[in-house]
Amino acid sequence: MDVGVIGLGDIATKAYLPLLAARPDVRLHLASRDERRRQEAATRFHAVSTSEDETGLLAHGLDAVFVTAATSAHPRLVTAGLDAGAAVHVDKPLADTGAEARSLVERARSRDVVLAVGFNRRFAPAYRRLAAVTDPPLVLMHKHRPDRPDAVRKVVFDDFIHVVDTLRWLLGTAPTSIDVAGLVVDGQLHHVLLRLGAGGRHAIGTMDRVSGATTESLEVHGAGGTLVVHDVARTEERRGDSVQLERPGDWEPTLRTRGFEAMVDAFLATVGGARPEHPTLDDLLATHLLCETVVERLEALSGA
């Protein structure tokens, strides 16, 4: 299978390239305008070809392409991949507007080409355990960053989107109510809160961009107890006064516990004709449209 990677920054070299290079069924092709990065990555990950841009990369007749470039380049690169007939996996987000995301989804559908977005938390073992709880009445997710306020749209689509997608996934149905609150100072988002409601169930997510540390927690209430996952790995099960703690083994790879390994495997299996495990096109589009709603409401609150 000929697989390309466009963009050779941190997420590519820390997550996608190690997984792809370890697969004997993958012939790896790389593209980047940075010649030094291109050559270093080619040597380290045993690529069979390198190119300066997507045109040169896609000329190799790829079966699939991973887009890990800057968000602003996603629409152009995803479009090029889809038009070339290659299955496309793009590290979140698909695009940083709901309208562009819709256009790309419609393009993939019209060409009958596989399109996936890197929502790795849907594949993390600890989060999948929480997803198995039937009709949870309450889901809470917190994902914080230290001293990193930024433009509203950038924060929501580049980072808070993980919270948005996880809440939608665990809620299990389209929300009938959506509430958004937050603090925007001089165009910079300091914190945001999202509440989704459906049929008496609620999913609430928060992000503080001026917190003292990088933290993430997810908790699901239901089935006579509470399950809590810290930093996508360590699990607590609480029933009454009892607390049972679980953590990955010392030798458990981080890319497995954070869901990247299963996500990449699922995408490549889909490319090979297996039943898709990734979110459907409608599902991934719904996450991006909800992000657009969050942006619009935050901007309205701030008077932007």
Secondary structure, 3 states (H helix, E strand, C coil): CEEEEECCCHHHHHHHHHHHHCCCCCEEEEECCCHHHHHHHHHHHCCCEEECCHHHHHCCCCCEEEECCCHHHHHHHHHHHHHCCCEEEECCCCCCCHHHHHHHHHHHHHHCCCEEECCHHHHCHHHHHHHCCCCCCEEEEEEECECCCEEHHHHHHHHHHHHHHHHHHHHCCCCCEEEEEEEEECCEEEEEEEEEEECCEEEEEEEECCECCCEEEEEEEECCEEEEEECCCEEEEEECCEEEEECCCCCCCHHHHCCHHHHHHHHHHHHCCCCCCCCCHHHHHHHHHHHHHHHHHHHHHHCC
